[in-house]
Structures are given as structure tokens and as C-alpha cells.
Amino acid sequence: MTLTDKIDPTPLQSFKCWFQDGTRYPGQHFRLMLEGIVGDANSPVNDGDLQVSATQTDLTVKVGKGRAWIYGTASYGGVYLAEVTDEFPVKFTEVAAGKKRCDLLCLQVIDPDVQTGDSHSLGYVVIQGAESDTGDKPIVPEEQKVALLPLAYVHLDEAGTIDSQDIDDVRFTTDSKLNLTNTTATSLASASPKPRDSSWLALIPIGSAKADTAAPPQVRQVGNVVYVRGALSGITLSDQRAFKLPDGIDPPLYPTRVAVATGNHGGVSVVRLDLNTDGNASIAQDTHVDLAGWVQVNFDYRTD
């Protein structure tokens, strides 16, 4: 595993990084101010910023232009606001015959006040993985986890080309937090200005409950808000368990009670659904409504 030189170790006109240094006011003051606003953020500013794409030319990828928050260090750096104003090609080294390798492409701020270097600059770095039969992801050296923003894993083999399926975008994942050595894993998702989004996942029916085929029950977490939708059937008065949350969805901080609709051919009624802090939900034990039909589970709750 090696760390290649920056594509151009000198500052480029197409790169700008505000608040690296200053004359009237130290750049650090502005970076610490940004940290107070966006937290220990480490991600592009917008969805389309700094996106890595294949060029179909040799072992070269293209990194799009855009802006990013790049976190420095807990004791000094604060948050840098960096901008790349042009698309930029990055070329990877070849892989031996019969072997695979996974490299990590990053954008990094070089600040001589906190790192080794002669001048302030901004550029791309490639952290190479080891060549092997499997091409495992590289481990970022601890000394490199300063002002480093991972953009994508690039999977390489002897074919000598890079296609879109060889690029794993990590700009807005927990992998983009590799440099945050001063925080816990729990806080990483909330540190980014882009809220965590689990996408829609299937709820897990428990007991006699079954997923409704017309409106299968699903759950989605965006930041600290969890949305539940769909319907269940098969819940009975003797077994009033409904569902449990899948892995990756945070349960409520306190027991949550919501009114939900239930019905069959005889009409529609309202019952109480209890969602506990362990992620298990059931219909309240004191209900006297016939549950032989369906139970609608459309509601949302907060995790904080």
C-alpha cells in the first residue's frame, strides 16, 4: 500500500481552497467558524459535486468540478471550503496479470501549519491497495487522515480499462469520514450536511402478521426522522404483534404510540399501535376491535 504523489504538487489555477491562510484575519478563524456552522463535515457541498466517472480511456477516470467541506483536525484545522473549478483526469497504475487491486481516490488539502509541506495547496491523491486475487479495499494510514476527502473506490484488474461498474462512489457515505479521528462512529452520519438516507426498506412482520401484498410495509430513515408506510394483515386479538424494524433503522428514543386504521369487510376502525425502543411494534393489548382484516401503518417518528 503506497500513497502516490499529488497529480500536481503545486497549486493549480483550477483549484481554490478558501481559509487556508490569511493576512488580516488568520484563515483558521474562518475555518473554526465554519466548523461551528456545519460541524465536522467531510463531504461535497451538493449531490453532483466532485463526481468520479469513467472515461473509457486506459486507466483514467474523470473527477467533476464542484465544492466540498473538508475537515482538518480537532485541535487546529476546522473546516476548509474547497472548490475545484474544472474537470480533472486522474490516471491509475497498471495491475499485474491475474491480480486485482482497489485504490481509493481522494481530494486533500495540504496545509503546512498542520501537515508536512512547503505551501498551501489542494489536489487529488490515490491511496493504493495491495495487489491480490481479491483486490481488497486499502486501509488509510492514520497519518494521512488529515483534511482528506475520499471520493471513490476504483477497482482495477489486468484488463487495463475502468468502466462505470468499477467505480464505487463514497462521497456521501461513512467512508467519506475516514479522516475524522476525533469523533465516534455514531456521530459521523449526523456530522454531514447531507442527511443520512436509508432508502425504503422492508418492515419485518412478526407473530401472525403478514405483509399486505397490495401495500407492503416499508420504512425509511432520513436524518433523525423515520417514515413508515404500507399495511399488514393476519394480526389477531390473541397475537397482536405487528412488526420489527430492520437493521439500519434507529428505533424511537421513547416508546411511541400512534393511531392507525384497521378494517375488513365490516368497516374501518382505529386502533393504537405501540412502537417500543427495541424496534418491536404491536397493537395495544386493550383493543377490542376485530383485527381479522388489514392494519394500516402510515406514520413517522423522530429518533432524537
C-alpha positions as CSV (number, residue, x, y, z in Angstrom):
1,M,0.0,0.0,0.0
2,T,1.5,3.3,-1.1
3,L,0.5,6.9,-1.3
4,T,1.2,8.4,-4.7
5,D,2.3,11.9,-5.3
6,K,-0.4,14.5,-5.9
7,I,-1.3,14.9,-9.5
8,D,0.3,18.3,-9.4
9,P,2.1,19.2,-6.1
10,T,1.9,22.9,-6.9
11,P,-1.3,25.0,-6.5
12,L,-3.3,24.9,-9.8
13,Q,-5.4,27.7,-11.1
14,S,-8.4,25.4,-11.3
15,F,-8.2,24.7,-7.6
16,K,-9.3,27.1,-4.9
17,C,-9.4,26.5,-1.2
18,W,-10.6,29.3,1.0
19,F,-9.5,29.9,4.5
20,Q,-6.2,28.1,4.3
21,D,-4.2,31.2,5.2
22,G,-5.0,34.9,5.6
23,T,-3.4,38.3,6.2
24,R,-5.7,40.5,8.2
25,Y,-7.5,37.6,9.8
26,P,-6.0,34.1,10.2
27,G,-7.6,31.5,7.9
28,Q,-8.0,29.3,10.9
29,H,-10.5,31.7,12.5
30,F,-12.8,31.3,9.5
31,R,-12.4,27.6,9.4
32,L,-13.4,27.2,13.0
33,M,-16.4,29.5,12.3
34,L,-17.4,27.1,9.5
35,E,-17.0,24.1,11.9
36,G,-19.4,25.8,14.2
37,I,-21.9,26.1,11.4
38,V,-21.6,22.7,9.6
39,G,-20.0,20.6,12.3
40,D,-17.1,18.2,11.4
41,A,-18.5,17.9,7.9
42,N,-16.5,16.0,5.3
43,S,-18.4,15.7,2.0
44,P,-19.1,17.6,-1.2
45,V,-21.5,20.5,-0.8
46,N,-24.0,19.3,-3.4
47,D,-25.0,16.0,-4.9
48,G,-23.3,16.5,-8.2
49,D,-20.0,17.9,-6.9
50,L,-16.7,16.1,-7.5
51,Q,-18.4,13.0,-9.0
52,V,-16.0,10.4,-10.3
53,S,-16.8,8.9,-13.7
54,A,-15.2,6.5,-16.2
55,T,-13.6,7.9,-19.4
56,Q,-13.2,4.6,-21.2
57,T,-9.6,5.7,-21.9
58,D,-6.8,3.5,-20.4
59,L,-6.8,3.5,-16.6
60,T,-8.1,7.1,-16.4
61,V,-11.2,8.5,-14.5
62,K,-12.6,12.0,-14.6
63,V,-13.4,13.9,-11.5
64,G,-16.1,16.6,-12.0
65,K,-15.8,20.1,-10.7
66,G,-17.5,21.2,-7.5
67,R,-17.2,22.3,-3.9
68,A,-16.6,20.4,-0.7
69,W,-16.4,20.7,3.0
70,I,-13.1,19.2,4.1
71,Y,-12.4,18.6,7.8
72,G,-8.9,19.3,9.1
73,T,-8.1,18.4,12.7
74,A,-9.9,18.6,16.0
75,S,-7.2,20.8,17.6
76,Y,-6.4,23.2,14.7
77,G,-7.9,22.7,11.3
78,G,-11.6,23.4,11.4
79,V,-13.4,23.0,8.1
80,Y,-12.0,24.0,4.8
81,L,-14.3,25.1,2.0
82,A,-12.6,23.9,-1.2
83,E,-13.6,24.4,-4.8
84,V,-12.4,22.6,-8.0
85,T,-13.5,24.7,-11.0
86,D,-12.6,22.3,-13.8
87,E,-13.0,18.7,-14.6
88,F,-9.8,16.8,-13.9
89,P,-8.4,13.4,-15.2
90,V,-6.7,11.0,-12.8
91,K,-4.7,8.1,-14.1
92,F,-4.1,4.9,-12.2
93,T,-1.2,2.5,-12.4
94,E,-1.4,-0.9,-14.1
95,V,-2.1,-4.2,-12.3
96,A,0.0,-7.3,-12.7
97,A,-1.5,-10.2,-14.8
98,G,-4.0,-12.3,-12.9
99,K,-4.2,-9.8,-10.0
100,K,-6.7,-7.2,-8.8
101,R,-6.3,-4.0,-6.8
102,C,-8.7,-1.5,-5.2
103,D,-7.5,2.1,-4.9
104,L,-9.1,5.0,-3.0
105,L,-9.3,8.3,-4.9
106,C,-9.4,11.4,-2.5
107,L,-9.2,15.1,-2.5
108,Q,-6.8,16.5,0.1
109,V,-5.9,19.9,1.5
110,I,-2.2,20.5,2.2
111,D,-1.8,23.0,5.0
112,P,1.8,23.4,6.2
113,D,0.6,24.7,9.5
114,V,-0.7,21.2,10.4
115,Q,1.0,18.9,7.9
116,T,4.3,18.3,6.1
117,G,4.5,20.6,3.1
118,D,6.0,23.9,1.9
119,S,2.9,25.6,0.7
120,H,-0.9,25.6,0.9
121,S,-2.4,23.6,-1.9
122,L,-5.2,21.3,-2.9
123,G,-5.0,18.2,-5.1
124,Y,-6.0,14.6,-5.7
125,V,-4.3,11.7,-4.0
126,V,-4.6,8.0,-4.7
127,I,-4.2,5.5,-1.8
128,Q,-3.3,2.2,-3.4
129,G,-4.5,-1.1,-2.1
130,A,-2.4,-4.3,-2.3
131,E,-2.5,-6.4,-5.4
132,S,-4.1,-9.8,-4.7
133,D,-6.5,-12.3,-6.0
134,T,-9.5,-10.4,-4.4
135,G,-8.5,-6.8,-4.6
136,D,-9.4,-5.7,-1.1
137,K,-10.0,-2.1,-0.2
138,P,-7.0,-0.2,1.1
139,I,-6.6,0.9,4.7
140,V,-6.0,4.6,5.0
141,P,-2.8,5.3,7.1
142,E,-3.6,7.2,10.3
143,E,-1.0,9.9,9.4
144,Q,-2.9,10.5,6.2
145,K,-6.3,11.1,7.8
146,V,-6.0,14.9,7.9
147,A,-8.0,17.1,5.6
148,L,-8.7,14.1,3.4
149,L,-12.0,13.6,1.5
150,P,-12.5,10.1,-0.1
151,L,-14.4,10.3,-3.3
152,A,-14.5,6.8,-4.8
153,Y,-13.0,3.3,-4.6
154,V,-11.7,2.3,-8.1
155,H,-11.4,-1.5,-8.8
156,L,-8.6,-2.4,-11.2
157,D,-7.6,-5.6,-12.9
158,E,-5.4,-6.7,-15.8
159,A,-7.9,-5.6,-18.4
160,G,-6.4,-2.2,-18.4
161,T,-9.6,-0.2,-18.5
162,I,-12.0,1.3,-16.0
163,D,-15.8,1.1,-16.5
164,S,-18.6,2.7,-14.5
165,Q,-19.2,-0.6,-12.6
166,D,-15.5,-0.4,-11.4
167,I,-16.2,2.9,-9.5
168,D,-17.8,2.9,-6.0
169,D,-19.0,6.4,-5.1
170,V,-18.3,7.0,-1.4
171,R,-18.7,10.8,-1.3
172,F,-21.7,10.8,1.0
173,T,-21.1,7.5,2.9
174,T,-19.4,6.8,6.2
175,D,-16.3,6.0,4.1
176,S,-16.0,9.7,3.4
177,K,-15.5,10.2,7.2
178,L,-12.1,8.4,7.3
179,N,-10.2,11.4,8.4
180,L,-12.4,12.2,11.4
181,T,-10.3,10.6,14.1
182,N,-11.7,12.8,16.8
183,T,-15.3,11.6,16.6
184,T,-17.1,8.4,17.3
185,A,-18.7,6.3,14.6
186,T,-22.2,7.1,16.0
187,S,-21.8,10.8,15.3
188,L,-20.5,10.5,11.8
189,A,-23.8,10.4,9.9
190,S,-25.2,13.4,11.7
191,A,-21.9,15.4,11.1
192,S,-22.5,15.7,7.3
193,P,-24.6,18.5,5.9
194,K,-26.3,15.8,3.7
195,P,-28.7,13.9,5.9
196,R,-28.4,10.1,6.1
197,D,-30.9,8.4,3.9
198,S,-31.5,4.7,4.3
199,S,-33.9,4.5,1.2
200,W,-37.0,2.4,1.6
201,L,-36.5,-0.9,3.4
202,A,-39.0,-3.7,4.1
203,L,-40.5,-3.9,7.6
204,I,-40.3,-7.3,9.2
205,P,-43.7,-8.8,10.2
206,I,-43.6,-10.8,13.5
207,G,-46.1,-13.2,15.1
208,S,-49.1,-13.9,12.9
209,A,-48.7,-10.6,11.0
210,K,-48.1,-10.8,7.2
211,A,-47.1,-8.1,4.7
212,D,-50.0,-6.8,2.7
213,T,-49.4,-7.7,-1.0
214,A,-51.0,-4.5,-2.3
215,A,-49.2,-2.1,0.1
216,P,-46.2,-3.9,1.5
217,P,-45.0,-2.3,4.8
218,Q,-41.8,-0.3,4.4
219,V,-39.6,2.1,6.4
220,R,-37.2,4.8,5.5
221,Q,-34.9,6.9,7.7
222,V,-33.7,10.4,6.6
223,G,-31.6,12.0,9.2
224,N,-33.4,11.8,12.6
225,V,-36.8,11.2,11.1
226,V,-38.2,7.7,10.3
227,Y,-41.1,7.2,7.9
228,V,-43.3,4.1,8.0
229,R,-45.9,3.2,5.3
230,G,-47.9,0.2,4.0
231,A,-50.2,-2.3,5.6
232,L,-50.2,-5.6,7.4
233,S,-52.7,-8.4,7.7
234,G,-53.2,-11.5,9.8
235,I,-52.9,-9.8,13.2
236,T,-55.3,-11.3,15.7
237,L,-56.5,-10.4,19.2
238,S,-54.6,-13.4,20.6
239,D,-51.3,-12.4,18.8
240,Q,-51.2,-8.6,18.4
241,R,-47.6,-8.4,17.4
242,A,-47.1,-6.4,14.2
243,F,-43.6,-5.8,13.0
244,K,-40.0,-5.1,13.9
245,L,-37.6,-2.5,12.4
246,P,-34.9,-3.9,10.1
247,D,-31.2,-3.4,10.8
248,G,-30.0,0.1,10.0
249,I,-33.2,1.9,11.2
250,D,-33.0,3.6,14.6
251,P,-35.9,3.0,17.0
252,P,-37.6,5.8,18.8
253,L,-35.8,7.3,21.8
254,Y,-39.1,6.9,23.8
255,P,-42.0,4.4,23.4
256,T,-44.2,5.8,20.6
257,R,-48.0,5.4,20.3
258,V,-49.9,6.2,17.1
259,A,-53.4,5.8,16.0
260,V,-53.7,3.6,12.9
261,A,-56.6,2.4,10.8
262,T,-57.8,-1.2,10.6
263,G,-60.6,-2.7,8.6
264,N,-62.3,-5.6,6.9
265,H,-65.5,-6.1,5.0
266,G,-67.4,-4.9,8.1
267,G,-65.9,-1.4,8.0
268,V,-63.0,0.7,9.2
269,S,-61.9,1.3,12.8
270,V,-59.0,3.0,14.6
271,V,-56.6,1.1,17.0
272,R,-53.4,2.1,18.8
273,L,-50.0,0.9,17.6
274,D,-47.2,0.8,20.1
275,L,-43.6,1.0,18.8
276,N,-41.1,0.3,21.6
277,T,-37.5,1.4,21.9
278,D,-36.3,-2.1,21.0
279,G,-37.8,-1.6,17.5
280,N,-40.8,-4.0,18.0
281,A,-44.3,-2.9,17.3
282,S,-47.7,-4.3,18.4
283,I,-51.3,-3.4,18.6
284,A,-52.3,-2.2,22.1
285,Q,-53.5,-5.0,24.3
286,D,-56.6,-3.2,25.4
287,T,-58.1,-3.0,21.9
288,H,-61.5,-4.7,21.3
289,V,-61.6,-4.2,17.5
290,D,-61.7,-7.1,15.2
291,L,-58.2,-7.4,13.6
292,A,-59.1,-10.0,11.0
293,G,-58.6,-7.7,8.1
294,W,-55.8,-5.2,7.4
295,V,-53.9,-2.7,9.6
296,Q,-52.5,0.4,8.0
297,V,-49.1,1.6,9.3
298,N,-48.6,5.1,7.9
299,F,-46.8,7.3,10.4
300,D,-43.5,8.9,11.2
301,Y,-41.4,9.5,14.3
302,R,-38.1,11.1,15.4
303,T,-35.1,9.4,16.9
304,D,-33.9,12.3,19.0
